[in-house]
Amino acid sequence: MLPINFNKKIALAALLSIAIVPQASALTLEDLAKRLDALESQNKQLQQENSDLRTSIAATDRKAEAAIIASEVIADSTSGVQKLANFADRTALGGYGELHYNNLSGKGGASDKDEIDFHRFVLFFEHEFNDDIRFFSELEVEHSIAGDGKKGEVELEQAYIDFDLNNKHTARAGLFLLPVGIINETHEPPTFYGTERNPVEKNIIPATWWAAGAGLHGQLGGGFSYDAYIHSGLAIKTQNFKIRSGRQKVSKAKANDQAMTARLKYTGVPGLELAITAQHQQDMGQGLIPGLESGNLLETHAIWSTGPFTLKALYAEWDIDISTSKAIAGAAMGVDVATGADKQKGFYIEPSYKVSEKFGVFARFNQWDNQAGSNSGDAANSEKEQWDIGINYWPHEDVVIKADYQYQNNDNSKDQNGLNLGLGYQF
């Protein structure tokens, strides 16, 4: 490229100088004018070419810059897709739910029960931050709808983080289900018989029972495993001092007194599970109930499965320290201590048989007493018994249809007898 910009005066002078030499003496003024016009035309053409070239270079620069930006966007997009893929690989969604129909006849002052209820809708969310740190949560809606004046609740039953210390021991902190009983940690509908959860673990343990705290769990070798936690405790109310009424569900829970829970489990023989759990709480009423002091829970269970036959047995007992003098003082202030509430206990035995891959039958005998203490007085007949017999049908291993009949016949008790139907799932 020749970026030429001629000056007309200089060109004219050059031509005149040529004109005066002898060899150019024959040139006329008309010839000089033609030559000047030709040079002017060439100059304009060169200027246009120069302008076009500059425009082309600028366009090329813009395209190059756009290509660089596009490559950066693609790189960022690829990185984002990769991050999303990594997140998906480390995150899991699950859940379970159950729909119940109860048709029960009441006696002894108990009302009839004829209702249908979507009892539980639960979602699980898990995420693995890395190979050693994991998060797990469980969000539940009970009785279909919650809010002012509604019968349901929205509950956060689990939200904890596990930190692997090594390949055998793990630290846990957050909100979690306590390691006690058979169904407290594993209660998805396809995993147990009967439409409703058994009354012993419901009224004595009391499942489902969760708390906030921290501790350790892991393997000891030889088929033994352990759990040990310090966590928020119960806050027993004055409603007959029933254990179930004391669950705080980690909702602005009173924390005047913590609790400690430890479990030892043995699974060293195929088909066999043996476990024992102990819990201690120094003040069962969080310092708010006169006369109510420390409490100790002992629970033990066994599960034996061989072929299609399974036998489950569980025993649980609370030993609660109730100060008579403080209770009397509390009664003077209008706070009653339930008679016999210092001991609360129960057990059940459940044989079941898997007739085929899709059908199973069971029977269960339950006995429990929330006023079994030595000072039970008028509550001496507070012991309750319930028989359950029924069938489970699994059209898919994670979907179950249930039907069972419950029968109660207790002295000094409100009994409900009749049919329960259920539909449940897990994924």
C-alpha positions as CSV (number, residue, x, y, z in Angstrom):
1,M,0.0,0.0,0.0
2,L,1.3,3.6,-0.9
3,P,-0.5,6.2,1.2
4,I,0.2,9.0,-1.3
5,N,-1.2,12.5,-0.8
6,F,0.1,14.8,-3.6
7,N,0.2,18.6,-3.4
8,K,-1.0,20.2,-6.6
9,K,1.4,23.1,-6.5
10,I,4.4,20.8,-6.2
11,A,3.2,18.7,-9.1
12,L,2.6,21.8,-11.2
13,A,6.1,23.1,-10.5
14,A,7.6,19.7,-11.5
15,L,5.8,19.8,-14.7
16,L,6.8,23.3,-15.5
17,S,10.4,22.4,-14.9
18,I,10.1,19.6,-17.3
19,A,8.4,21.9,-19.8
20,I,11.4,24.3,-20.0
21,V,14.0,21.7,-20.8
22,P,14.7,21.4,-24.5
23,Q,13.4,17.8,-24.8
24,A,10.0,18.9,-23.4
25,S,9.7,22.2,-25.4
26,A,7.1,20.6,-27.6
27,L,4.6,20.2,-24.6
28,T,1.7,22.6,-24.6
29,L,-0.3,23.9,-21.7
30,E,-3.2,21.6,-22.7
31,D,-0.9,18.6,-22.4
32,L,0.1,19.7,-18.9
33,A,-3.5,20.1,-17.8
34,K,-4.3,16.6,-19.0
35,R,-1.4,15.2,-17.1
36,L,-2.5,17.1,-13.9
37,D,-6.0,15.7,-14.3
38,A,-4.6,12.2,-14.6
39,L,-2.5,12.6,-11.5
40,E,-5.5,14.0,-9.6
41,S,-7.6,11.0,-10.6
42,Q,-4.9,8.5,-9.5
43,N,-4.6,10.4,-6.2
44,K,-8.4,10.1,-5.5
45,Q,-8.3,6.4,-6.3
46,L,-5.4,5.8,-3.9
47,Q,-7.2,7.7,-1.2
48,Q,-10.3,5.6,-1.7
49,E,-8.3,2.4,-1.6
50,N,-6.6,3.6,1.6
51,S,-10.0,4.4,3.2
52,D,-11.4,1.0,2.1
53,L,-8.3,-0.8,3.6
54,R,-8.7,1.0,6.9
55,T,-12.4,0.1,7.0
56,S,-11.5,-3.6,6.3
57,I,-8.8,-3.6,9.0
58,A,-11.3,-2.1,11.5
59,A,-13.9,-4.8,10.6
60,T,-11.3,-7.5,11.0
61,D,-10.4,-6.1,14.4
62,R,-14.0,-6.2,15.5
63,K,-14.5,-9.8,14.3
64,A,-11.3,-10.9,16.2
65,E,-12.5,-9.2,19.4
66,A,-16.0,-10.8,19.0
67,A,-14.3,-14.2,18.5
68,I,-12.3,-13.7,21.7
69,I,-15.5,-12.7,23.6
70,A,-17.4,-15.6,22.2
71,S,-14.6,-18.1,23.1
72,E,-14.7,-16.7,26.7
73,V,-18.5,-17.1,26.9
74,I,-18.2,-20.6,25.6
75,A,-15.5,-21.4,28.1
76,D,-17.6,-19.9,30.9
77,S,-20.7,-21.8,29.7
78,T,-18.7,-25.0,29.6
79,S,-17.5,-24.4,33.1
80,G,-21.0,-23.7,34.3
81,V,-22.3,-26.9,32.7
82,Q,-19.5,-28.8,34.2
83,K,-20.2,-27.3,37.7
84,L,-23.9,-28.2,37.2
85,A,-23.0,-31.8,36.3
86,N,-20.7,-32.1,39.3
87,F,-23.5,-30.8,41.5
88,A,-26.0,-33.3,40.1
89,D,-23.5,-36.1,40.7
90,R,-23.1,-35.2,44.3
91,T,-26.8,-34.4,45.1
92,A,-29.7,-36.8,45.6
93,L,-33.4,-36.4,46.0
94,G,-35.7,-38.9,47.6
95,G,-38.8,-39.2,49.7
96,Y,-41.8,-41.2,51.0
97,G,-45.4,-40.8,51.7
98,E,-48.5,-42.6,53.1
99,L,-52.2,-42.3,52.8
100,H,-54.4,-43.9,55.6
101,Y,-58.0,-44.8,56.0
102,N,-59.2,-45.7,59.5
103,N,-62.6,-47.2,60.3
104,L,-62.6,-47.8,64.0
105,S,-65.4,-48.3,66.6
106,G,-64.9,-46.7,70.0
107,K,-65.8,-48.1,73.4
108,G,-65.3,-47.1,77.0
109,G,-65.9,-43.5,76.1
110,A,-63.7,-43.5,73.0
111,S,-65.2,-42.0,69.9
112,D,-65.6,-43.7,66.6
113,K,-63.1,-42.9,63.9
114,D,-63.9,-42.9,60.2
115,E,-61.5,-40.8,58.3
116,I,-59.1,-40.6,55.4
117,D,-55.8,-38.8,55.8
118,F,-52.6,-38.2,53.8
119,H,-50.6,-38.7,56.9
120,R,-47.2,-37.9,55.7
121,F,-45.5,-36.4,52.6
122,V,-41.7,-36.3,53.0
123,L,-38.8,-35.1,50.8
124,F,-35.1,-36.1,51.3
125,F,-32.3,-33.9,50.1
126,E,-28.7,-35.1,50.3
127,H,-25.5,-33.5,49.1
128,E,-21.9,-34.6,49.1
129,F,-19.5,-31.7,49.5
130,N,-16.5,-34.0,49.0
131,D,-15.6,-37.6,49.8
132,D,-15.6,-36.9,53.6
133,I,-18.3,-34.3,54.2
134,R,-22.0,-35.0,53.5
135,F,-25.3,-33.2,54.2
136,F,-28.7,-34.9,54.7
137,S,-32.1,-33.4,55.3
138,E,-35.8,-34.5,55.6
139,L,-38.7,-32.1,55.2
140,E,-42.2,-33.3,56.1
141,V,-45.8,-32.2,55.7
142,E,-48.2,-34.0,58.0
143,H,-51.9,-34.3,57.4
144,S,-51.8,-32.6,54.0
145,I,-52.1,-28.9,54.9
146,A,-50.6,-26.7,57.6
147,G,-51.4,-23.2,58.9
148,D,-53.6,-21.4,61.4
149,G,-56.6,-23.5,62.2
150,K,-55.4,-26.5,60.1
151,K,-54.7,-30.0,61.4
152,G,-51.3,-30.4,59.7
153,E,-47.8,-29.4,60.4
154,V,-44.6,-28.7,58.3
155,E,-41.6,-30.2,60.1
156,L,-37.9,-30.4,59.5
157,E,-37.1,-33.8,60.9
158,Q,-33.4,-34.0,59.8
159,A,-30.8,-31.5,58.7
160,Y,-27.3,-32.6,59.7
161,I,-23.7,-32.9,58.3
162,D,-21.5,-36.0,58.6
163,F,-17.7,-35.6,58.8
164,D,-15.8,-38.8,58.1
165,L,-12.9,-39.0,60.5
166,N,-11.6,-42.2,58.8
167,N,-13.1,-45.2,57.1
168,K,-14.7,-46.5,60.4
169,H,-15.7,-43.4,62.4
170,T,-17.9,-40.4,61.6
171,A,-18.7,-37.2,63.5
172,R,-22.3,-35.9,63.1
173,A,-23.7,-32.4,64.0
174,G,-27.1,-30.8,63.3
175,L,-30.7,-32.0,63.6
176,F,-31.1,-35.8,63.4
177,L,-33.2,-38.8,64.4
178,L,-32.1,-40.4,67.6
179,P,-30.7,-44.0,67.5
180,V,-33.4,-45.7,69.5
181,G,-35.9,-48.4,68.6
182,I,-36.6,-50.1,65.3
183,I,-38.7,-47.5,63.4
184,N,-37.4,-44.2,64.7
185,E,-34.6,-44.1,62.1
186,T,-36.2,-46.3,59.4
187,H,-39.9,-45.7,59.0
188,E,-40.6,-45.6,55.3
189,P,-44.0,-47.4,54.7
190,P,-42.6,-50.2,52.5
191,T,-40.2,-51.2,55.3
192,F,-42.7,-52.2,58.0
193,Y,-46.0,-54.0,58.5
194,G,-49.2,-52.3,59.6
195,T,-50.8,-49.1,58.4
196,E,-50.0,-47.2,61.6
197,R,-46.7,-47.3,63.4
198,N,-46.8,-49.6,66.5
199,P,-48.2,-48.0,69.7
200,V,-45.2,-49.0,71.9
201,E,-42.6,-47.1,69.9
202,K,-45.1,-44.2,69.5
203,N,-46.1,-43.8,73.2
204,I,-43.0,-45.0,75.0
205,I,-39.9,-44.2,73.0
206,P,-41.5,-41.9,71.4
207,A,-41.1,-42.2,67.6
208,T,-40.7,-40.2,65.5
209,W,-38.2,-38.5,67.8
210,W,-35.5,-36.1,66.6
211,A,-33.2,-33.6,68.4
212,A,-30.3,-31.2,67.7
213,G,-26.8,-32.0,68.9
214,A,-23.5,-33.6,68.0
215,G,-21.7,-36.9,68.4
216,L,-20.1,-39.9,66.8
217,H,-21.1,-43.1,65.1
218,G,-19.1,-45.9,63.5
219,Q,-17.9,-49.5,63.3
220,L,-16.1,-51.3,66.2
221,G,-15.3,-54.5,64.3
222,G,-16.7,-58.0,64.7
223,G,-20.2,-56.9,63.6
224,F,-20.5,-54.2,66.3
225,S,-21.4,-50.6,65.7
226,Y,-22.0,-47.7,68.0
227,D,-23.7,-44.3,68.3
228,A,-23.1,-41.6,71.0
229,Y,-24.6,-38.1,71.0
230,I,-25.2,-35.1,73.2
231,H,-28.4,-33.4,72.2
232,S,-31.4,-31.3,73.1
233,G,-33.7,-33.1,75.6
234,L,-37.4,-33.6,76.3
235,A,-39.6,-31.0,78.1
236,I,-42.3,-33.2,79.6
237,K,-45.6,-31.3,80.1
238,T,-48.2,-31.9,82.8
239,Q,-50.5,-33.8,80.5
240,N,-50.2,-37.0,82.5
241,F,-46.5,-36.7,82.0
242,K,-46.6,-38.6,78.8
243,I,-43.2,-39.0,77.1
244,R,-44.6,-38.1,73.7
245,S,-45.8,-34.7,74.8
246,G,-42.2,-33.8,75.7
247,R,-40.8,-33.8,72.2
248,Q,-39.6,-30.3,71.4
249,K,-38.9,-30.9,67.7
250,V,-36.0,-28.3,67.9
251,S,-38.5,-25.5,67.6
252,K,-37.1,-22.8,69.9
253,A,-36.5,-25.8,72.2
254,K,-35.8,-25.2,75.9
255,A,-32.1,-26.0,76.5
256,N,-31.8,-25.7,80.2
257,D,-30.8,-29.4,80.3
258,Q,-29.3,-31.5,77.6
259,A,-29.6,-35.3,77.1
260,M,-27.1,-38.0,76.2
261,T,-28.0,-41.1,74.1
262,A,-25.8,-44.1,73.3
263,R,-26.5,-47.3,71.3
264,L,-24.6,-50.5,70.7
265,K,-25.7,-52.7,67.8
266,Y,-24.6,-56.1,66.6
267,T,-25.2,-57.3,63.1
268,G,-22.4,-59.9,62.8
269,V,-24.7,-62.8,61.9
270,P,-26.6,-62.6,58.6
271,G,-30.3,-61.9,59.3
272,L,-29.7,-60.9,62.9
273,E,-29.8,-57.5,64.5
274,L,-29.4,-57.0,68.3
275,A,-29.3,-53.5,69.8
276,I,-29.5,-51.7,73.1
277,T,-29.9,-48.0,73.7
278,A,-29.6,-45.9,76.8
279,Q,-30.4,-42.3,77.4
280,H,-30.0,-40.0,80.4
281,Q,-31.4,-36.5,81.0
282,Q,-30.8,-34.7,84.3
283,D,-34.1,-32.7,84.2
284,M,-37.0,-34.1,82.2
285,G,-39.0,-30.9,82.6
286,Q,-36.2,-28.4,81.7
287,G,-36.6,-27.0,85.3
288,L,-40.2,-25.9,84.6
289,I,-42.1,-28.7,86.4
290,P,-41.9,-29.0,90.2
291,G,-41.1,-32.5,91.3
292,L,-39.9,-33.7,87.9
293,E,-36.2,-34.5,87.9
294,S,-33.9,-36.9,86.0
295,G,-35.0,-39.6,83.6
296,N,-33.4,-42.7,82.1
297,L,-34.5,-44.6,79.0
298,L,-33.5,-48.2,78.3
299,E,-34.5,-49.8,75.0
300,T,-33.5,-53.1,73.5
301,H,-34.7,-55.0,70.5
302,A,-34.0,-58.0,68.3
303,I,-34.7,-58.7,64.6
304,W,-34.3,-62.2,63.2
305,S,-34.9,-63.0,59.6
306,T,-34.4,-66.4,58.0
307,G,-35.8,-67.0,54.5
308,P,-39.4,-65.6,54.3
309,F,-39.8,-65.5,58.1
310,T,-39.0,-62.5,60.3
311,L,-39.4,-62.1,64.1
312,K,-39.2,-58.7,65.8
313,A,-39.2,-58.0,69.5
314,L,-38.7,-54.7,71.4
315,Y,-38.8,-53.6,75.0
316,A,-38.5,-50.0,76.2
317,E,-38.7,-48.5,79.7
318,W,-38.4,-45.1,81.3
319,D,-37.3,-44.6,84.9
320,I,-38.1,-41.1,86.0
321,D,-37.1,-39.4,89.3
322,I,-40.1,-37.6,90.8
323,S,-39.5,-35.8,94.0
324,T,-42.6,-36.2,96.2
325,S,-41.9,-33.2,98.4
326,K,-41.4,-30.9,95.3
327,A,-44.5,-32.5,93.7
328,I,-46.6,-31.7,96.7
329,A,-45.3,-28.1,96.6
330,G,-46.1,-28.0,92.9
331,A,-49.6,-29.3,93.5
332,A,-50.1,-26.5,95.9
333,M,-49.3,-24.1,93.0
334,G,-51.7,-25.9,90.7
335,V,-49.1,-28.2,89.0
336,D,-50.2,-31.9,89.3
337,V,-47.7,-34.7,89.0
338,A,-49.3,-37.8,87.3
339,T,-49.6,-40.8,89.5
340,G,-47.4,-43.7,88.5
341,A,-45.6,-41.6,85.8
342,D,-42.2,-42.4,87.4
343,K,-42.1,-45.6,85.4
344,Q,-43.3,-45.9,81.8
345,K,-42.7,-49.1,79.8
346,G,-43.9,-51.3,76.9
347,F,-43.0,-54.1,74.6
348,Y,-44.2,-55.8,71.4
349,I,-43.6,-59.1,69.5
350,E,-44.2,-59.3,65.8
351,P,-43.8,-62.4,63.6
352,S,-44.2,-62.0,59.9
353,Y,-44.1,-64.2,56.8
354,K,-43.4,-63.3,53.2
355,V,-45.8,-65.6,51.3
356,S,-44.3,-64.4,48.0
357,E,-42.2,-61.6,46.6
358,K,-45.3,-59.4,46.6
359,F,-47.4,-60.6,49.6
360,G,-46.6,-60.7,53.3
361,V,-48.7,-61.4,56.5
362,F,-48.0,-60.4,60.1
363,A,-49.4,-60.4,63.6
364,R,-48.3,-58.2,66.5
365,F,-49.0,-58.1,70.2
366,N,-48.4,-54.7,71.9
367,Q,-48.5,-53.8,75.6
368,W,-47.6,-50.5,77.1
369,D,-48.2,-48.4,80.2
370,N,-47.5,-44.7,80.7
371,Q,-48.3,-44.9,84.4
372,A,-46.6,-48.1,85.6
373,G,-44.9,-46.6,88.7
374,S,-45.2,-47.8,92.3
375,N,-47.4,-44.9,93.2
376,S,-49.9,-45.5,90.4
377,G,-52.9,-45.6,92.8
378,D,-56.1,-45.2,90.7
379,A,-54.0,-45.6,87.6
380,A,-53.2,-49.3,88.4
381,N,-55.3,-50.3,85.4
382,S,-53.5,-48.0,83.1
383,E,-51.8,-50.8,81.1
384,K,-53.0,-51.1,77.5
385,E,-52.9,-54.0,75.0
386,Q,-53.5,-54.1,71.3
387,W,-53.5,-56.9,68.8
388,D,-52.8,-56.3,65.1
389,I,-53.1,-58.7,62.2
390,G,-52.8,-57.9,58.6
391,I,-51.3,-58.1,55.1
392,N,-48.9,-56.1,53.0
393,Y,-48.9,-56.2,49.2
394,W,-45.9,-54.8,47.2
395,P,-46.8,-54.2,43.5
396,H,-43.3,-52.8,43.4
397,E,-40.6,-53.1,46.0
398,D,-40.9,-49.4,46.8
399,V,-44.7,-49.3,46.8
400,V,-47.0,-51.0,49.3
401,I,-50.7,-51.4,49.9
402,K,-51.6,-52.4,53.5
403,A,-54.7,-53.8,55.3
404,D,-54.9,-54.7,59.0
405,Y,-57.3,-55.1,61.9
406,Q,-56.6,-53.7,65.4
407,Y,-58.2,-55.0,68.6
408,Q,-58.0,-53.4,72.1
409,N,-59.9,-54.6,75.2
410,N,-58.5,-52.8,78.3
411,D,-59.9,-52.1,81.7
412,N,-60.4,-48.4,82.5
413,S,-59.4,-47.5,79.0
414,K,-60.9,-45.9,75.9
415,D,-60.5,-48.5,73.2
416,Q,-60.8,-48.3,69.4
417,N,-61.2,-51.5,67.3
418,G,-61.5,-51.8,63.5
419,L,-59.9,-51.7,60.1
420,N,-57.0,-49.7,58.8
421,L,-56.0,-49.4,55.1
422,G,-52.9,-47.8,53.8
423,L,-51.0,-46.8,50.6
424,G,-47.3,-46.0,50.9
425,Y,-44.2,-45.4,48.8
426,Q,-40.6,-44.5,48.9
427,F,-38.0,-43.4,46.3
